[in-house]
Amino acid sequence: MAPSISDLKDALSAPAAYPHDPDRIDFEQTHISLVALVPPRVYKIKKPVSLKYLDFSTLERRRHFCEQEVRLNRRLAPDTYEGVVPIVDTDDGLRVDGAPDAGPVVEVAVAMRYLDPDQFLEARLARGAASAAEIDRVARTLCAFYESRPSTPEVAEAGRIDRLRAVTEGNFAEAEGHVGHLLSRPAHEALRFYADRFYDQHAARLHRRRAGGCIVEGHGDLRLEHVHLTDDRVAIFDCVEFNDEFRHLDVANDVAFLAMDLDRKGRPDLARRFVDRMAEGLDDPGLHAVIPFYKSQRAQVRGKVHGLRAATEEISAAEQDRSRAQARHYYQLALHYAVAGAGPLVVVVMGRPGTGKSTQAEAVARALGWPHLASDRIRKTHAGIPLHERPDAATRKRLYADRTTEATYATLRTRALERARRHQSTVLDATFSREAQRDGLRADLRAADVPYVFVEVTAGDAALKKRLRERSAEDATASDARATDFEMLTDRYEAPNALEDPRHVRIGTEGAPEQTTLDILKTLIRLAD
């Protein structure tokens, strides 16, 4: 009988369990594997799990997929993968690569050469040592790899629209359990809307890519932590061995994974360079058109994986918390690509007081992982007034004087532009009641070539008055507008007209708040086309 993962880890914590008596032993875990790092070796053990997309339930199956892992990964990391070794239950305990006659084989492991952790592309990025030249080296290695493995009819089947939709739907089904704590219902449904819309609108393009040989037997898990660089070689390891469908894919899908990881690490410049070099090296100008979609898909899958890892009992509570935080970030990134492509984008949520604009701006910003810059917060912070305190009438008069309002809106514009220059997106939250305020922001964004959308949230007068009356009874609200201010605020509001800006949309807020958030996200996705 195979030992449990917990018992296996305990047994492999002893140096005597290894053939080379290591000086130190470290472990890493995912929801499907246990990895023992024992320099100068690494041993990777598959957990006895059976999921929708893999089956490691028996020792025979784990041995088979260990052999697959070695064979497939020797394509891009020939010097790293040494082979498959037994774990033997001897009289003295478990022994990795033990003698066949010393006892029964209770488990198997992939034996690998230990690689300097400082030379992984992720680590190099973290310390600012990754360069454009290194990205070019990775691109050249991958171009040579893809060109040496042309598509076949069997592999090309993975590019059929029905197959793509099935994989995507499977991911949504598995992510359903994360809704409500790792991503919101509107975010989940917006991602589904984006995927369905992409498949509907780009079916012909995807068919051309399949017919043109773009579906290959690729890597399937092309992340920064799987790329290792030395002066004389690029080693790319840990490809997907457990499911052919995850490895048979559009080359753009592989490329998008690494590009997404570069974005995630704050290097969209290197992400763009990598995609450009891959498109040039493969003579694939159509690559760029599908990259944002595949980036979104890859981010969503990583969110799902980290969500599953967070539910793994074998890892510590701190690791579970980190996995949950990573899952949330990946889901936000997936939605970012859906509404902004490669970004950046400035979303301006505007409208009369009481329309729910701050509620919606906050919900949209949280779903996307973008900062929520609110005029109420900026105005009161500059004045030194607690956010949820409603000042007296004299103070309010100064607080909402034209000069103070102009300074508040100037701060909103400045912060949005500063972030856009760093290729970062923002949600702005203010009434923008004057056409001049909207014109000023538009002019600045256009001059900087930054895409934007004005989302005007609306509600009928009766609903507005009711909300403002309810607000009067609340303590914790940043806005100072109340029911007694309704007529004055309505008179001041210069509603945008249809000719003012094609990047202006109206969304009603009299339905359920989550439905309004979904309506906004769907609108942003449509405008991103």
Secondary structure, DSSP 8 states (H G I E B T S, - for coil): ----HHHHHHHTTSGGGSTT--S--EEEE-SSEEEEEETTEEEEEE-S-EETTEE--SHHHHHHHHHHHHHHHTTT-TTTEEEEEEEEEETTEEEET--GGGS-EEEEEEEEE---GGGBHHHHHHTT---HHHHHHHHHHHHHHHHTS---HHHHGGGSHHHHHHHHHHHHHHHGGGBTTTB-HHHHHHHHHHHHHHHHHSHHHHHHHHHTT-EEE--S---GGGEEE-SS-EEE-----S-HHHHEEEHHHHHHHHHHHHHHTT-HHHHHHHHHHHHHHTT-TTHHHHHHHHHHHHHHHHHHHHHHHHT-TTS-HHHHHHHHHHHHHHHHHHHHHHHHTT---EEEEE-STTS-HHHHHHHHHHHHT--EEEHHHHHHHHHT--TT----HHHHHHHTSHHHHHHHHHHHHHHHHHHHHTT--EEEE----SHHHHHHHHHHHHHTT--EEEEEEE--HHHHHHHHHHHHT-SS-S----GGGHHHHHHH-----TTT-TTEEEEE-SS-HHHHHHHHHHHHHHHT-
